[in-house]
């Protein structure tokens, strides 16, 4: 005859996470160690699914567990169980890491793009600037003496129209007319469209 053995006595169950968090909130390192042992594997698993990099996943898991230690006093049982609370922190931290890594990669890409930007030819820029200045000088010579004097004072010396009128001892209206006529002749000489 076969006999059936019945197990009696307390069944093995996991630690009371709420109790461990409560004790950890008061600085109980042993309680936190047991809490760590109970939740670190699920935290690592979740973080690893988000990050896919084992080394970064370990680092983020440690950050999450440190956050649990620091924030144990903020845990409120009425808002939910301990494991979902910890896993929510883990998920947020993992997503933040993904964003941080992506932002760093984007910055590196922008820097690399700037470093590989086509280098402008400084000599060509200088030659072009010199040619433009020569053309302006040539066109200025085509103005009448009084137009050239007014334009030079206003545009090269920085005087206002009233100051030019005072310097030349002529009415403001005369200066404005000279400037207008001189600028029209310069525009035509330089080939600048209106």
Rosetta blueprint (number, residue, H / E / L):
1 X L
2 X L
3 X L
4 X L
5 X L
6 X L
7 X L
8 X L
9 X L
10 X L
11 X L
12 X L
13 X L
14 X L
15 X L
16 X L
17 X H
18 X H
19 X H
20 X H
21 X H
22 X H
23 X H
24 X H
25 X H
26 X L
27 X L
28 X L
29 X H
30 X H
31 X H
32 X H
33 X H
34 X H
35 X H
36 X H
37 X H
38 X H
39 X H
40 X H
41 X H
42 X H
43 X H
44 X H
45 X H
46 X H
47 X H
48 X H
49 X H
50 X H
51 X H
52 X L
53 X L
54 X H
55 X H
56 X H
57 X H
58 X H
59 X H
60 X H
61 X H
62 X H
63 X H
64 X H
65 X H
66 X H
67 X H
68 X H
69 X H
70 X H
71 X H
72 X H
73 X H
74 X H
75 X L
76 X L
77 X H
78 X H
79 X H
80 X L
81 X L
82 X H
83 X H
84 X H
85 X H
86 X H
87 X H
88 X H
89 X H
90 X H
91 X H
92 X H
93 X H
94 X H
95 X H
96 X H
97 X H
98 X H
99 X H
100 X H
101 X H
102 X H
103 X H
104 X H
105 X H
106 X H
107 X H
108 X H
109 X H
110 X H
111 X H
112 X H
113 X H
114 X H
115 X H
116 X L
117 X L
118 X L
119 X L
120 X L
121 X L
122 X H
123 X H
124 X H
125 X H
126 X H
127 X H
128 X H
129 X H
130 X H
131 X H
132 X H
133 X H
134 X H
135 X H
136 X H
137 X H
138 X H
139 X H
140 X H
141 X H
142 X L
143 X L
144 X L
145 X H
146 X H
147 X H
148 X H
149 X H
150 X H
151 X H
152 X H
153 X H
154 X H
155 X H
156 X H
157 X L
158 X L
159 X L
160 X L
161 X H
162 X H
163 X H
164 X H
165 X H
166 X H
167 X H
168 X H
169 X L
170 X L
171 X L
172 X H
173 X H
174 X H
175 X H
176 X H
177 X H
178 X H
179 X H
180 X H
181 X H
182 X H
183 X H
184 X H
185 X H
186 X H
187 X H
188 X H
189 X H
190 X H
191 X L
192 X L
193 X L
194 X L
